[in-house]
Amino acid sequence: MKSIALVGLEKNTGKTETLNYILKNLDKRVGVTSIGFDGEIRDQLTFLSKPQIKIKKGTIFATAEKTYYQKKFSSDILSVENTLRTPIGKVIIANALEDGEIILAGPQKTKDLKYLIKKMENFGADIILIDGALSRLSSASPSISETMILATGGSLSLNIDTIVKKTKFITDLIMLEKEENDKLPNLPNGIYSINDKIIKLPIKSLMGLEEMEKFQNIFEEFGKKLYISGALSETFINFLCKKNYIEEIEIIVQDFTKIFVNPETFSVFTHKGGKIKVLQKPKLLAVTINPFSPYGYEINTDILKNRLEDKINVPIINIRKEGRILQKLLQ
């Protein structure tokens, strides 16, 4: 593994705690950054205290100027990236000379994050950790990180059924079947029929009703296997769910972050025989659980863990009790 994205299904699902455990226990030289802003002392929505991101001596970290100069430990600046700008300054890459706590604020664009990861590798990082969130989908894209750890838990809901349903849906998207077609990634943006021939369709988008009506007239002519380079929308999947030939329909997208569909609609589409595949998929290494709600409630950890294990075929880890399981997976 060269890189791992830690992605929270919601704020306060224990992502930072998982990140801190890895930073403390991984026996490799680690590079760490964030997409967007994280690591604040208090949650910006709930105003409740949050665990700080704790790095140890020798860690390479990348953060914006403002947050870099707020730290209280010694470090060497390795690079000031003038072309990587955030709302709070240029990105600074540094080497920690002692243990300390840091607020991470990294670039938001995919291409900038990929560049930053490469720079940290060049400075000697064996593995890169990316602090992300599902609301910042770029952090979860397999074009950035080959491996993912998903954090879920009590902040999603006080109802275990709801937590399991939401977590299962996201893991289903992450683990969609991969399409092995080396021609598709090189195509310009657009919508393509990829049946006997690859044909670019005369449609720019499949987001609105006007496009739906236009698509209706050419769908059967060009075949029912499509590659969509952009977003796969709720509107389009709903449109397809009404077709009596749905079991013939196969849609390919770049990766799961391009799918903007409700769980119910996704379930109807797949149960009727429709298929969705991806060109790139990350390896979902584990799902970590945090039973605590930021408002003081606690979910029964054992019940939540057992329910998730029944539905999801990856390790489900309570990081406070079972961190060593994650440690073994990372070796």
Contacts in CASP RR format, 6 or more apart in sequence:
PFRMAT RR
TARGET T0000
AUTHOR 0000-0000-0000
METHOD contacts of the structure
MODEL  1
MKSIALVGLEKNTGKTETLNYILKNLDKRVGVTSIGFDGEIRDQLTFLSK
PQIKIKKGTIFATAEKTYYQKKFSSDILSVENTLRTPIGKVIIANALEDG
EIILAGPQKTKDLKYLIKKMENFGADIILIDGALSRLSSASPSISETMIL
ATGGSLSLNIDTIVKKTKFITDLIMLEKEENDKLPNLPNGIYSINDKIIK
LPIKSLMGLEEMEKFQNIFEEFGKKLYISGALSETFINFLCKKNYIEEIE
IIVQDFTKIFVNPETFSVFTHKGGKIKVLQKPKLLAVTINPFSPYGYEIN
TDILKNRLEDKINVPIINIRKEGRILQKLLQ
1 127 0 8 1.000
1 146 0 8 1.000
1 147 0 8 1.000
1 330 0 8 1.000
2 121 0 8 1.000
2 127 0 8 1.000
2 128 0 8 1.000
2 146 0 8 1.000
3 117 0 8 1.000
3 127 0 8 1.000
3 128 0 8 1.000
3 129 0 8 1.000
3 130 0 8 1.000
3 144 0 8 1.000
3 145 0 8 1.000
3 146 0 8 1.000
3 147 0 8 1.000
4 22 0 8 1.000
4 127 0 8 1.000
4 128 0 8 1.000
4 129 0 8 1.000
4 130 0 8 1.000
4 145 0 8 1.000
4 147 0 8 1.000
4 148 0 8 1.000
4 149 0 8 1.000
4 285 0 8 1.000
4 330 0 8 1.000
5 130 0 8 1.000
5 132 0 8 1.000
5 139 0 8 1.000
5 140 0 8 1.000
5 144 0 8 1.000
5 145 0 8 1.000
5 147 0 8 1.000
5 148 0 8 1.000
5 149 0 8 1.000
5 282 0 8 1.000
6 15 0 8 1.000
6 18 0 8 1.000
6 19 0 8 1.000
6 22 0 8 1.000
6 129 0 8 1.000
6 130 0 8 1.000
6 131 0 8 1.000
6 132 0 8 1.000
6 148 0 8 1.000
6 149 0 8 1.000
6 151 0 8 1.000
7 15 0 8 1.000
7 132 0 8 1.000
7 133 0 8 1.000
7 134 0 8 1.000
7 139 0 8 1.000
7 140 0 8 1.000
7 148 0 8 1.000
7 149 0 8 1.000
7 150 0 8 1.000
7 151 0 8 1.000
8 14 0 8 1.000
8 15 0 8 1.000
8 132 0 8 1.000
8 133 0 8 1.000
8 134 0 8 1.000
8 150 0 8 1.000
8 151 0 8 1.000
8 152 0 8 1.000
9 134 0 8 1.000
9 150 0 8 1.000
9 151 0 8 1.000
9 152 0 8 1.000
9 153 0 8 1.000
9 156 0 8 1.000
9 166 0 8 1.000
9 167 0 8 1.000
9 170 0 8 1.000
10 134 0 8 1.000
10 152 0 8 1.000
10 153 0 8 1.000
10 155 0 8 1.000
10 156 0 8 1.000
11 43 0 8 1.000
11 45 0 8 1.000
11 46 0 8 1.000
11 133 0 8 1.000
11 155 0 8 1.000
11 294 0 8 1.000
12 43 0 8 1.000
12 46 0 8 1.000
12 48 0 8 1.000
12 50 0 8 1.000
12 155 0 8 1.000
12 290 0 8 1.000
12 292 0 8 1.000
12 293 0 8 1.000
12 294 0 8 1.000
13 151 0 8 1.000
13 152 0 8 1.000
13 153 0 8 1.000
13 154 0 8 1.000
13 155 0 8 1.000
13 156 0 8 1.000
13 290 0 8 1.000
14 151 0 8 1.000
14 153 0 8 1.000
14 288 0 8 1.000
14 290 0 8 1.000
14 319 0 8 1.000
15 131 0 8 1.000
15 132 0 8 1.000
15 133 0 8 1.000
15 151 0 8 1.000
15 288 0 8 1.000
16 38 0 8 1.000
16 39 0 8 1.000
16 50 0 8 1.000
16 51 0 8 1.000
16 52 0 8 1.000
16 53 0 8 1.000
16 131 0 8 1.000
17 51 0 8 1.000
17 290 0 8 1.000
17 319 0 8 1.000
17 320 0 8 1.000
18 149 0 8 1.000
18 151 0 8 1.000
18 288 0 8 1.000
18 319 0 8 1.000
18 326 0 8 1.000
19 32 0 8 1.000
19 53 0 8 1.000
19 129 0 8 1.000
19 131 0 8 1.000
20 51 0 8 1.000
20 53 0 8 1.000
20 54 0 8 1.000
21 319 0 8 1.000
21 323 0 8 1.000
21 326 0 8 1.000
21 327 0 8 1.000
22 30 0 8 1.000
22 129 0 8 1.000
22 326 0 8 1.000
22 330 0 8 1.000
23 30 0 8 1.000
23 32 0 8 1.000
23 53 0 8 1.000
23 54 0 8 1.000
23 55 0 8 1.000
23 56 0 8 1.000
23 59 0 8 1.000
23 129 0 8 1.000
24 54 0 8 1.000
24 56 0 8 1.000
25 323 0 8 1.000
25 327 0 8 1.000
26 127 0 8 1.000
26 327 0 8 1.000
26 330 0 8 1.000
27 331 0 8 1.000
28 126 0 8 1.000
28 127 0 8 1.000
29 58 0 8 1.000
29 59 0 8 1.000
29 60 0 8 1.000
29 124 0 8 1.000
29 125 0 8 1.000
29 126 0 8 1.000
29 127 0 8 1.000
30 55 0 8 1.000
30 59 0 8 1.000
30 60 0 8 1.000
30 125 0 8 1.000
30 126 0 8 1.000
30 127 0 8 1.000
30 128 0 8 1.000
30 129 0 8 1.000
31 59 0 8 1.000
31 60 0 8 1.000
31 61 0 8 1.000
31 62 0 8 1.000
31 120 0 8 1.000
31 125 0 8 1.000
31 127 0 8 1.000
31 128 0 8 1.000
31 129 0 8 1.000
32 53 0 8 1.000
32 55 0 8 1.000
32 59 0 8 1.000
32 60 0 8 1.000
32 61 0 8 1.000
32 62 0 8 1.000
32 104 0 8 1.000
32 128 0 8 1.000
32 129 0 8 1.000
32 130 0 8 1.000
32 131 0 8 1.000
33 61 0 8 1.000
33 62 0 8 1.000
33 63 0 8 1.000
33 104 0 8 1.000
33 106 0 8 1.000
33 113 0 8 1.000
33 116 0 8 1.000
33 117 0 8 1.000
33 120 0 8 1.000
33 128 0 8 1.000
33 129 0 8 1.000
33 130 0 8 1.000
33 131 0 8 1.000
34 63 0 8 1.000
34 104 0 8 1.000
34 105 0 8 1.000
34 106 0 8 1.000
34 130 0 8 1.000
34 131 0 8 1.000
34 132 0 8 1.000
34 139 0 8 1.000
35 106 0 8 1.000
35 107 0 8 1.000
35 108 0 8 1.000
35 113 0 8 1.000
35 130 0 8 1.000
35 131 0 8 1.000
35 132 0 8 1.000
35 133 0 8 1.000
35 136 0 8 1.000
35 138 0 8 1.000
35 139 0 8 1.000
36 86 0 8 1.000
36 105 0 8 1.000
36 106 0 8 1.000
36 107 0 8 1.000
36 108 0 8 1.000
36 132 0 8 1.000
36 136 0 8 1.000
37 86 0 8 1.000
37 88 0 8 1.000
37 103 0 8 1.000
37 104 0 8 1.000
37 105 0 8 1.000
37 106 0 8 1.000
38 53 0 8 1.000
38 103 0 8 1.000
38 104 0 8 1.000
38 105 0 8 1.000
38 131 0 8 1.000
38 132 0 8 1.000
38 133 0 8 1.000
39 50 0 8 1.000
39 52 0 8 1.000
39 53 0 8 1.000
39 102 0 8 1.000
39 103 0 8 1.000
39 104 0 8 1.000
39 131 0 8 1.000
40 50 0 8 1.000
40 103 0 8 1.000
41 49 0 8 1.000
41 50 0 8 1.000
41 52 0 8 1.000
41 103 0 8 1.000
42 48 0 8 1.000
42 49 0 8 1.000
42 50 0 8 1.000
43 49 0 8 1.000
43 50 0 8 1.000
43 294 0 8 1.000
46 294 0 8 1.000
46 295 0 8 1.000
48 294 0 8 1.000
52 101 0 8 1.000
52 102 0 8 1.000
52 103 0 8 1.000
53 101 0 8 1.000
53 102 0 8 1.000
53 103 0 8 1.000
53 104 0 8 1.000
53 131 0 8 1.000
54 99 0 8 1.000
54 100 0 8 1.000
54 101 0 8 1.000
54 102 0 8 1.000
55 61 0 8 1.000
55 96 0 8 1.000
55 99 0 8 1.000
55 100 0 8 1.000
55 101 0 8 1.000
55 102 0 8 1.000
56 96 0 8 1.000
56 99 0 8 1.000
56 100 0 8 1.000
57 96 0 8 1.000
57 97 0 8 1.000
57 98 0 8 1.000
57 99 0 8 1.000
58 95 0 8 1.000
58 96 0 8 1.000
58 97 0 8 1.000
59 95 0 8 1.000
59 96 0 8 1.000
60 78 0 8 1.000
60 93 0 8 1.000
60 94 0 8 1.000
60 95 0 8 1.000
60 96 0 8 1.000
60 120 0 8 1.000
60 123 0 8 1.000
60 124 0 8 1.000
60 125 0 8 1.000
61 75 0 8 1.000
61 93 0 8 1.000
61 94 0 8 1.000
61 96 0 8 1.000
61 102 0 8 1.000
61 104 0 8 1.000
62 81 0 8 1.000
62 91 0 8 1.000
62 92 0 8 1.000
62 93 0 8 1.000
62 94 0 8 1.000
62 104 0 8 1.000
62 106 0 8 1.000
62 116 0 8 1.000
62 119 0 8 1.000
62 120 0 8 1.000
63 91 0 8 1.000
63 92 0 8 1.000
63 102 0 8 1.000
63 103 0 8 1.000
63 104 0 8 1.000
63 105 0 8 1.000
63 106 0 8 1.000
64 86 0 8 1.000
64 87 0 8 1.000
64 88 0 8 1.000
64 89 0 8 1.000
64 90 0 8 1.000
64 91 0 8 1.000
64 92 0 8 1.000
64 105 0 8 1.000
64 106 0 8 1.000
65 88 0 8 1.000
65 89 0 8 1.000
65 90 0 8 1.000
65 91 0 8 1.000
65 92 0 8 1.000
66 88 0 8 1.000
66 89 0 8 1.000
66 105 0 8 1.000
67 88 0 8 1.000
67 102 0 8 1.000
67 103 0 8 1.000
67 104 0 8 1.000
67 105 0 8 1.000
68 92 0 8 1.000
68 94 0 8 1.000
70 103 0 8 1.000
71 100 0 8 1.000
71 101 0 8 1.000
71 102 0 8 1.000
71 103 0 8 1.000
72 100 0 8 1.000
72 101 0 8 1.000
73 96 0 8 1.000
73 97 0 8 1.000
73 98 0 8 1.000
73 99 0 8 1.000
73 100 0 8 1.000
73 101 0 8 1.000
74 96 0 8 1.000
74 97 0 8 1.000
74 98 0 8 1.000
75 94 0 8 1.000
75 95 0 8 1.000
75 96 0 8 1.000
75 97 0 8 1.000
76 94 0 8 1.000
76 95 0 8 1.000
76 97 0 8 1.000
77 92 0 8 1.000
77 93 0 8 1.000
77 94 0 8 1.000
78 93 0 8 1.000
78 94 0 8 1.000
78 95 0 8 1.000
78 123 0 8 1.000
79 92 0 8 1.000
79 93 0 8 1.000
79 119 0 8 1.000
79 123 0 8 1.000
80 90 0 8 1.000
80 91 0 8 1.000
80 92 0 8 1.000
80 93 0 8 1.000
81 90 0 8 1.000
81 91 0 8 1.000
81 92 0 8 1.000
81 93 0 8 1.000
81 116 0 8 1.000
81 119 0 8 1.000
82 90 0 8 1.000
84 90 0 8 1.000
84 91 0 8 1.000
84 106 0 8 1.000
84 107 0 8 1.000
84 112 0 8 1.000
84 115 0 8 1.000
84 116 0 8 1.000
85 91 0 8 1.000
85 107 0 8 1.000
86 105 0 8 1.000
86 106 0 8 1.000
86 107 0 8 1.000
86 108 0 8 1.000
88 105 0 8 1.000
91 106 0 8 1.000
91 107 0 8 1.000
91 116 0 8 1.000
93 116 0 8 1.000
93 119 0 8 1.000
93 120 0 8 1.000
93 123 0 8 1.000
95 123 0 8 1.000
104 131 0 8 1.000
106 113 0 8 1.000
106 116 0 8 1.000
107 113 0 8 1.000
107 116 0 8 1.000
108 136 0 8 1.000
108 138 0 8 1.000
109 138 0 8 1.000
110 138 0 8 1.000
110 141 0 8 1.000
110 143 0 8 1.000
110 144 0 8 1.000
113 130 0 8 1.000
113 138 0 8 1.000
113 139 0 8 1.000
113 144 0 8 1.000
114 143 0 8 1.000
114 144 0 8 1.000
117 128 0 8 1.000
117 130 0 8 1.000
117 144 0 8 1.000
120 128 0 8 1.000
121 128 0 8 1.000
128 145 0 8 1.000
130 139 0 8 1.000
130 144 0 8 1.000
130 145 0 8 1.000
131 139 0 8 1.000
132 139 0 8 1.000
132 140 0 8 1.000
133 139 0 8 1.000
134 140 0 8 1.000
134 170 0 8 1.000
137 257 0 8 1.000
138 144 0 8 1.000
138 257 0 8 1.000
139 145 0 8 1.000
140 148 0 8 1.000
140 256 0 8 1.000
140 257 0 8 1.000
140 282 0 8 1.000
141 255 0 8 1.000
141 257 0 8 1.000
141 280 0 8 1.000
142 255 0 8 1.000
142 280 0 8 1.000
142 281 0 8 1.000
142 282 0 8 1.000
143 254 0 8 1.000
143 255 0 8 1.000
143 280 0 8 1.000
145 282 0 8 1.000
146 282 0 8 1.000
146 283 0 8 1.000
147 282 0 8 1.000
147 283 0 8 1.000
147 285 0 8 1.000
148 174 0 8 1.000
148 282 0 8 1.000
148 283 0 8 1.000
148 284 0 8 1.000
148 285 0 8 1.000
149 284 0 8 1.000
149 285 0 8 1.000
149 286 0 8 1.000
149 287 0 8 1.000
149 288 0 8 1.000
149 326 0 8 1.000
150 167 0 8 1.000
150 170 0 8 1.000
150 171 0 8 1.000
150 174 0 8 1.000
150 284 0 8 1.000
150 286 0 8 1.000
150 287 0 8 1.000
150 288 0 8 1.000
151 287 0 8 1.000
151 288 0 8 1.000
151 289 0 8 1.000
151 290 0 8 1.000
152 163 0 8 1.000
152 166 0 8 1.000
152 167 0 8 1.000
152 287 0 8 1.000
152 288 0 8 1.000
152 289 0 8 1.000
152 290 0 8 1.000
152 308 0 8 1.000
153 163 0 8 1.000
153 167 0 8 1.000
153 289 0 8 1.000
153 290 0 8 1.000
153 291 0 8 1.000
153 299 0 8 1.000
153 304 0 8 1.000
154 163 0 8 1.000
154 290 0 8 1.000
154 291 0 8 1.000
154 292 0 8 1.000
154 293 0 8 1.000
154 297 0 8 1.000
154 298 0 8 1.000
154 299 0 8 1.000
154 304 0 8 1.000
155 290 0 8 1.000
155 292 0 8 1.000
155 293 0 8 1.000
155 294 0 8 1.000
156 162 0 8 1.000
156 163 0 8 1.000
156 166 0 8 1.000
156 167 0 8 1.000
157 163 0 8 1.000
157 166 0 8 1.000
158 293 0 8 1.000
158 297 0 8 1.000
158 299 0 8 1.000
160 299 0 8 1.000
160 300 0 8 1.000
160 303 0 8 1.000
160 304 0 8 1.000
160 307 0 8 1.000
163 299 0 8 1.000
163 304 0 8 1.000
164 304 0 8 1.000
164 307 0 8 1.000
164 308 0 8 1.000
164 311 0 8 1.000
165 263 0 8 1.000
166 263 0 8 1.000
167 287 0 8 1.000
167 308 0 8 1.000
167 311 0 8 1.000
167 312 0 8 1.000
168 308 0 8 1.000
168 311 0 8 1.000
168 312 0 8 1.000
169 263 0 8 1.000
169 266 0 8 1.000
171 284 0 8 1.000
171 287 0 8 1.000
171 312 0 8 1.000
171 314 0 8 1.000
172 266 0 8 1.000
173 256 0 8 1.000
173 259 0 8 1.000
173 266 0 8 1.000
174 256 0 8 1.000
174 281 0 8 1.000
174 282 0 8 1.000
174 284 0 8 1.000
175 281 0 8 1.000
175 284 0 8 1.000
176 256 0 8 1.000
176 276 0 8 1.000
176 277 0 8 1.000
176 278 0 8 1.000
176 281 0 8 1.000
177 275 0 8 1.000
177 277 0 8 1.000
177 278 0 8 1.000
178 277 0 8 1.000
178 278 0 8 1.000
178 279 0 8 1.000
178 280 0 8 1.000
178 281 0 8 1.000
179 252 0 8 1.000
179 277 0 8 1.000
179 278 0 8 1.000
179 279 0 8 1.000
181 194 0 8 1.000
181 252 0 8 1.000
181 279 0 8 1.000
183 198 0 8 1.000
184 192 0 8 1.000
184 194 0 8 1.000
184 198 0 8 1.000
184 227 0 8 1.000
184 252 0 8 1.000
184 279 0 8 1.000
185 254 0 8 1.000
185 279 0 8 1.000
187 198 0 8 1.000
187 200 0 8 1.000
187 227 0 8 1.000
187 229 0 8 1.000
188 200 0 8 1.000
188 229 0 8 1.000
189 229 0 8 1.000
189 230 0 8 1.000
190 200 0 8 1.000
190 201 0 8 1.000
190 204 0 8 1.000
190 228 0 8 1.000
190 229 0 8 1.000
190 230 0 8 1.000
191 200 0 8 1.000
191 201 0 8 1.000
191 203 0 8 1.000
191 204 0 8 1.000
191 206 0 8 1.000
191 226 0 8 1.000
191 227 0 8 1.000
191 228 0 8 1.000
191 229 0 8 1.000
192 198 0 8 1.000
192 199 0 8 1.000
192 200 0 8 1.000
192 201 0 8 1.000
192 226 0 8 1.000
192 227 0 8 1.000
192 228 0 8 1.000
192 229 0 8 1.000
193 199 0 8 1.000
193 201 0 8 1.000
193 222 0 8 1.000
193 223 0 8 1.000
193 225 0 8 1.000
193 226 0 8 1.000
194 225 0 8 1.000
194 226 0 8 1.000
194 227 0 8 1.000
194 252 0 8 1.000
195 222 0 8 1.000
195 223 0 8 1.000
195 224 0 8 1.000
195 225 0 8 1.000
198 227 0 8 1.000
199 222 0 8 1.000
201 215 0 8 1.000
201 218 0 8 1.000
201 222 0 8 1.000
201 226 0 8 1.000
202 218 0 8 1.000
203 211 0 8 1.000
203 214 0 8 1.000
203 215 0 8 1.000
203 218 0 8 1.000
204 211 0 8 1.000
205 211 0 8 1.000
206 212 0 8 1.000
206 215 0 8 1.000
206 228 0 8 1.000
206 232 0 8 1.000
206 233 0 8 1.000
206 235 0 8 1.000
206 236 0 8 1.000
207 231 0 8 1.000
207 233 0 8 1.000
207 235 0 8 1.000
207 236 0 8 1.000
208 233 0 8 1.000
208 235 0 8 1.000
209 235 0 8 1.000
212 235 0 8 1.000
212 236 0 8 1.000
212 239 0 8 1.000
215 239 0 8 1.000
224 245 0 8 1.000
224 248 0 8 1.000
224 249 0 8 1.000
224 250 0 8 1.000
225 249 0 8 1.000
225 250 0 8 1.000
225 251 0 8 1.000
225 252 0 8 1.000
226 249 0 8 1.000
226 250 0 8 1.000
226 251 0 8 1.000
226 252 0 8 1.000
227 251 0 8 1.000
227 252 0 8 1.000
227 253 0 8 1.000
228 251 0 8 1.000
228 252 0 8 1.000
228 253 0 8 1.000
228 258 0 8 1.000
229 253 0 8 1.000
229 254 0 8 1.000
230 253 0 8 1.000
230 254 0 8 1.000
230 258 0 8 1.000
231 258 0 8 1.000
231 259 0 8 1.000
231 260 0 8 1.000
232 251 0 8 1.000
232 253 0 8 1.000
232 258 0 8 1.000
232 259 0 8 1.000
232 260 0 8 1.000
232 261 0 8 1.000
232 276 0 8 1.000
233 260 0 8 1.000
233 261 0 8 1.000
234 260 0 8 1.000
234 261 0 8 1.000
234 262 0 8 1.000
234 265 0 8 1.000
237 261 0 8 1.000
237 265 0 8 1.000
237 266 0 8 1.000
237 269 0 8 1.000
238 265 0 8 1.000
240 246 0 8 1.000
240 249 0 8 1.000
240 269 0 8 1.000
240 274 0 8 1.000
241 265 0 8 1.000
241 268 0 8 1.000
241 269 0 8 1.000
241 272 0 8 1.000
243 249 0 8 1.000
246 269 0 8 1.000
246 272 0 8 1.000
246 273 0 8 1.000
246 274 0 8 1.000
247 272 0 8 1.000
247 273 0 8 1.000
247 274 0 8 1.000
249 273 0 8 1.000
249 274 0 8 1.000
249 275 0 8 1.000
250 274 0 8 1.000
250 275 0 8 1.000
250 276 0 8 1.000
250 277 0 8 1.000
251 274 0 8 1.000
251 275 0 8 1.000
251 276 0 8 1.000
251 277 0 8 1.000
252 276 0 8 1.000
252 277 0 8 1.000
252 278 0 8 1.000
252 279 0 8 1.000
253 259 0 8 1.000
253 276 0 8 1.000
253 277 0 8 1.000
253 278 0 8 1.000
253 279 0 8 1.000
254 278 0 8 1.000
254 279 0 8 1.000
254 280 0 8 1.000
255 278 0 8 1.000
255 279 0 8 1.000
255 280 0 8 1.000
255 281 0 8 1.000
255 282 0 8 1.000
256 278 0 8 1.000
256 281 0 8 1.000
259 266 0 8 1.000
259 276 0 8 1.000
261 269 0 8 1.000
269 276 0 8 1.000
270 276 0 8 1.000
284 314 0 8 1.000
285 314 0 8 1.000
285 315 0 8 1.000
285 329 0 8 1.000
285 330 0 8 1.000
286 314 0 8 1.000
286 315 0 8 1.000
286 316 0 8 1.000
286 317 0 8 1.000
286 325 0 8 1.000
286 326 0 8 1.000
286 329 0 8 1.000
287 308 0 8 1.000
287 312 0 8 1.000
287 314 0 8 1.000
287 315 0 8 1.000
287 316 0 8 1.000
287 317 0 8 1.000
288 316 0 8 1.000
288 317 0 8 1.000
288 318 0 8 1.000
288 319 0 8 1.000
288 326 0 8 1.000
289 301 0 8 1.000
289 304 0 8 1.000
289 305 0 8 1.000
289 308 0 8 1.000
289 316 0 8 1.000
289 317 0 8 1.000
289 318 0 8 1.000
289 319 0 8 1.000
290 319 0 8 1.000
291 298 0 8 1.000
291 299 0 8 1.000
291 300 0 8 1.000
291 301 0 8 1.000
291 304 0 8 1.000
291 318 0 8 1.000
292 298 0 8 1.000
292 299 0 8 1.000
293 299 0 8 1.000
301 318 0 8 1.000
301 321 0 8 1.000
305 316 0 8 1.000
305 318 0 8 1.000
308 316 0 8 1.000
309 316 0 8 1.000
315 325 0 8 1.000
315 326 0 8 1.000
315 329 0 8 1.000
317 323 0 8 1.000
317 325 0 8 1.000
317 326 0 8 1.000
319 326 0 8 1.000
END
